[in-house]
Amino acid sequence: MPTFETLLYDVADGIATITLNRPDKLNAFNTQMMKEMIAAFDATDADDAVRVVIVTGAGRGFCAGADLSGGAETFNYDARSEADNAARRIEGAQRDGGGLLTLRIFDSLKPVISACNGPAVGVGVTMQLAMDIRLASTAARYGFVFSRRGLNPEAASSWFLPHLVGVQTALEWCYTGRIFPAAEAHEKGLVRSVHEPDDLLPAARALAREIADNTAPVSVAITRQLIWRMAGAAHPMDAHRADSRGIQARGKSGDAREGVTSFLEKRPPHYPDKVSTDLPDIWPHWTPPAFS
């Protein structure tokens, strides 16, 4: 099992829990955390024992945003160390670290549940936008504070956020940069449900168990990518092409036979297929855009 400096990583009964673990700094995001979170999602994808991923924070915060210990030059790439910049330089282009993380989460083969236990500001909230289902503690607070720091929204949030809450709400939150409570996040559709602090992780785990105990992992992996990728499709024909290829591939699989047989025999299913070896390629028309 991998070990990290800024994260706790645990796998138990099919559920991987990634805990942001810089509690003395409210789990502020830095280059090390970015690299380790990407590596953690690489690990969950590669591990067939992992059926669902939960992301939460240690201590009283989820993530207070970027680590501002660099002072006024925190966001100035020209003032950063070469090692820091190299971690964000892909194909010769300097990239936004939050975006590298959200794009990795976007590509996850496993469902991702956010259990937001406290303040989530800046990248602390934008990283959650690429997660599939967001649960919040009553202690959670959110803020797209970029306009109050002289910045623009990052982590591809200008794509994710309007898809989740609509353009009007996205613009209001980003224009004002104000901090708002979990109740407002729930009302506007950013989070699925709000829980008392002690009930948050049990609720997230119960949802994860519902997925892990009853569904075929390869089917879930395909479903996740269908829903996310088709959110930006130009025409429903794109979805029809992918659906058709998927149904053709999955219809003859051991999972499909087991799914039908277990239903008819009124017993729990035991799906044989694995994400690591049996995931069909149903995306021949899909080419992620290049960064330029």
Secondary structure, 3 states (H helix, E strand, C coil): CCCCCCEEEEEECCEEEEEECCHHHCCCECHHHHHHHHHHHHHHHHCCCCCEEEEEECCCCCECCECCCCHHHCCCHHHCCHHHHHCCEECCEECCHHHHHHHHHHCCCCCEEEEECCEEECHHHHHHHCCCEEEEECCCEEECCHHHHCCCCCCCHHHHHHHHHCHHHHHHHHHHCCEEEHHHHHHCCCCCEEECHHHHHHHHHHHHHHHHHHCCHHHHHHHHHHHHHHCCCCCHHHHHHHHHHHHHHHHCCHHHHHHHHHHHCCCCCCCCCCHHHHCCCCCCCCCCCCCC
